[in-house]
């Protein structure tokens, strides 16, 4: 069959957080839409988000031993370092049995054993979602055939590390551009004639943000409605506390405040309904807000590797699409001021939305999928030339 039409066997390596999982799912969806996948295998960790995500997407999943990579001294590093060789051996057995045409790594420490194990078995493309090359990506790049990055400003540092660098953007989940504002408001009982602020700390929530928003209640609800995604109960106790806080609000204000642990398939409708988003600045969140064209107030996670969330957030801030507040400066008073300043300036919100879309790379999933197929085709060509 012509390489341009041939179906491929793909192994995915990556996970730990939604930021590493969602790009892989987006690429799989794109390849499936083209009928380019013959078979799939996802190799990940025993306790990451990727296991459930893979199964929900109908992707066979196997878990291997993994160890967290840390930039600081810790006795735990010694224990985790011992798991990596075990993970490499386990991943190599799975790869030898599955025989993929190509391995796509979307990063996180869980991807490292599989990328190393693929040496001599299949070509590897590894993708970095953030503006800074993470430690896992730096390790993976030593074994990968292609290093894909999400931002032009990352490419120069990447080219100092790898001979074949491509800028693809950061794939986001499909359908985010098909949200319905009315449906999003109705889902949570909000009124159509008042702005909606969506607060999110990511899949597992962010207690520092949750606590600051709680301190704004009930006064801020005189001016806006809030959809507050707190994270699951196993990550923090904020949902229970804020649900109790909601019950104590005066009746007219209670309907302006909704508390949920997690936002699922309704995310596109939530983005369509939101006038402003407040949250962390993980790579996935930044890419989604750019794609959806949403003004944002970012409170980056402090102490993230290389302060990567602040660097991520500055991409939208420098474009005029976001306000960035370091966590130590994000007092309830400062947050209230920034929220009200933006909500009372509709023309600025419109301009911020337009600026966010200007940063987006809506073709990122397709672009990364193209690189996966091209790498597989290059391997076929190299194999034929040796015959």
Secondary structure, 3 states (H helix, E strand, C coil): CCCCCCCEEEEEEECCCHHHHHHHHHHHHHHHHCCCEEEEEEEECCCCCHHHHHHHCCCCEEECCCCCCCCCCCHHHHHHHHHHHHHHHHHHHHHHHHCCCEEEEEECHHHHHHHHHCCCCCEEEEEECCCCCCHHHHHHHCCCCEEEECCHHHHHHHHCCCCCEEECCCCCCCCHHHCCHHHHHHHCCCCCCCCEEEEECCCCCCHHHHHHHHHHCCHHHHCCEEEEECCCCCCCCHHHHHHHHHHCCCHHHHCCEEEECCCCCCHHHHHHHCCEEEECCCHHHHHHHHHHCCCEEECCCCCCHHHHHHHHHHHHHHCCCEEECCHHHCCHHHHHHHHHHHHCCHHHHHHHHHHHHHHCCCCHHHHHHHHHHHHHHHHHHHHHHHC
